[in-house]
């Protein structure tokens, strides 16, 4: 019998006990949610020591405005179930770029064209990490 517990399950268990999730546990839960909802090109940026706005930033894409909005809504719902807190959401009605603020982790979900236009990764990732994340995201790998 395996003792492996998914990040989302351990996060939910911590919240049920009244424990505050660490930013790393929250990040793992968010990444699981994004993967479950078929978000694409997920990039994680560690902001610790670089910004006081959050510990982590996550950037992901959805294929359409409907998918972008749905990814954001599901993520906010899961966050509330796990923590009892409400995430702040901006841009869900338009569905081009949705920002989900969970305090410790900031999540940006874009349509691919909008993501390419704003290029948040270029602002926040060092150049060598940016090239590595793009290589890892290539479908032929």
C-alpha angles and dihedrals in degrees: 000000000000123000093201112131122191117241090243092052094048090047091051091048091051091050092048090055089051093249117144111241116242115238089251092053090048091049091052091050092049092049090051090051092050092048092047090054093049097248111173136221094014113193125185121203122193108221098177109128091008103069139013094214095084144333095244140021123202123196121191140159135228123199096235142013089259093053093045091053092045093050090051094046094049091047092052091047092050091047091054092047092051100041107019088233128112119238117222112241129195128183100016094129093057094040096204097103122004122188118201114192115197093166096242095043127037114202125197118191115188142178103245095249092052092046091052091050096052098035096196090174090066091056097048109027124072111245095252092050091048092056091046092050091050091049091051091050094055110116094220092067 
